[in-house]
Amino acid sequence: MATGAAQRFRPVVVSGPSGAGKSTLLKRLFAEYPDTFDLSVSHTTRAPRPGEENGREYYFTTKEDFLDLVSKNAFIEHAQFGGNYYGTTVQAVKDVAQKGKICVLDIEMEGVKQVKRTDLDARFLFLAPPSIGELEKRLRGRATETEESLTKRLAQAKNELEYAAQPGSHDKTVVNDDVEKAYKELRDWIVDGGNFGARQ
Ligand SMILES: Nc1ncnc2c1ncn2[C@@H]1O[C@H](COP(=O)(O)OP(=O)(O)OP(=O)(O)O)[C@@H](O)[C@H]1O
């Protein structure tokens, strides 16, 4: 992937355990830089809803075509929800750079490992909670979890923190203790003095 756009608009992967604050900080980043970043368009086998356009909300695809893409290793990650398949292809991430924007991927550890197996030349930022105890407090405060899903998320958070502690797993770690401080640190690393991590 040696095109100019790919070198200039390198994808940014923001990962971290559920509840670390990825959505909170990325929402602020998109608001402060409205035309700079974009999310990739996912594939789905679910039917389009009224007003949805192929290639805008999703790439709407048949189950057969979706599974064909899976067999060709086209996906960074894919999953099944409510009987439908959803996934992010490597190509969809490249398309964002071709449009002159920086693709932001908000993903968890397995997705990070997958992105590393591609030629996307992404930059990796890990958003860490101040502690597991504080993470639990925030997830409880968000009131989106059952006791069971909370236990699962906290166990998974421990795996993510272990992976993040390995040298070379990420290019940058931001601890989300104070939200203002964490936001500035995340923003300044991503913006990189206006260079956005571009090669050359
Ligand atoms: N620095 C902070 N201090 C206190 N609370 C915070 C901070 N950052 C985020 N929160 C709160 O913690 C909760 C989890 O944050 P958020 O939903 O952004 O996490 P997330 O990493 O996107 O999680 P998921 O991966 O499950 O979507 C939210 O209720 C949010 O308001």
PDBQT file of the ligand as one rigid body, heavy atoms in Angstrom, charges set to zero:
ROOT
HETATM    1  N1  LIG A 301     -11.966  10.499  32.578  1.00  0.00    +0.000 N 
HETATM    2  C1  LIG A 301     -13.163  10.039  32.953  1.00  0.00    +0.000 A 
HETATM    3  N2  LIG A 301     -13.552  10.175  34.239  1.00  0.00    +0.000 NA
HETATM    4  C2  LIG A 301     -14.734   9.690  34.655  1.00  0.00    +0.000 A 
HETATM    5  N3  LIG A 301     -15.639   9.062  33.864  1.00  0.00    +0.000 NA
HETATM    6  C3  LIG A 301     -15.313   8.893  32.570  1.00  0.00    +0.000 A 
HETATM    7  C4  LIG A 301     -14.063   9.367  32.040  1.00  0.00    +0.000 A 
HETATM    8  N4  LIG A 301     -14.025   9.061  30.716  1.00  0.00    +0.000 NA
HETATM    9  C5  LIG A 301     -15.187   8.421  30.441  1.00  0.00    +0.000 A 
HETATM   10  N5  LIG A 301     -15.963   8.319  31.544  1.00  0.00    +0.000 N 
HETATM   11  C6  LIG A 301     -17.276   7.653  31.670  1.00  0.00    +0.000 C 
HETATM   12  O1  LIG A 301     -17.008   6.249  31.675  1.00  0.00    +0.000 OA
HETATM   13  C7  LIG A 301     -18.035   5.536  30.968  1.00  0.00    +0.000 C 
HETATM   14  C8  LIG A 301     -17.390   4.701  29.870  1.00  0.00    +0.000 C 
HETATM   15  O2  LIG A 301     -16.912   5.548  28.833  1.00  0.00    +0.000 OA
HETATM   16  P1  LIG A 301     -17.159   5.204  27.274  1.00  0.00    +0.000 P 
HETATM   17  O3  LIG A 301     -18.562   4.757  27.065  1.00  0.00    +0.000 OA
HETATM   18  O4  LIG A 301     -16.643   6.354  26.488  1.00  0.00    +0.000 OA
HETATM   19  O5  LIG A 301     -16.171   3.935  27.143  1.00  0.00    +0.000 OA
HETATM   20  P2  LIG A 301     -15.778   3.052  25.863  1.00  0.00    +0.000 P 
HETATM   21  O6  LIG A 301     -14.324   2.753  26.006  1.00  0.00    +0.000 OA
HETATM   22  O7  LIG A 301     -16.212   3.710  24.619  1.00  0.00    +0.000 OA
HETATM   23  O8  LIG A 301     -16.606   1.727  26.119  1.00  0.00    +0.000 OA
HETATM   24  P3  LIG A 301     -17.187   0.620  25.040  1.00  0.00    +0.000 P 
HETATM   25  O9  LIG A 301     -15.973  -0.014  24.413  1.00  0.00    +0.000 OA
HETATM   26  O10 LIG A 301     -17.960  -0.339  25.924  1.00  0.00    +0.000 OA
HETATM   27  O11 LIG A 301     -18.058   1.358  24.068  1.00  0.00    +0.000 OA
HETATM   28  C9  LIG A 301     -19.011   6.576  30.436  1.00  0.00    +0.000 C 
HETATM   29  O12 LIG A 301     -20.126   6.628  31.279  1.00  0.00    +0.000 OA
HETATM   30  C10 LIG A 301     -18.201   7.881  30.464  1.00  0.00    +0.000 C 
HETATM   31  O13 LIG A 301     -19.030   9.005  30.642  1.00  0.00    +0.000 OA
ENDROOT
TORSDOF 0
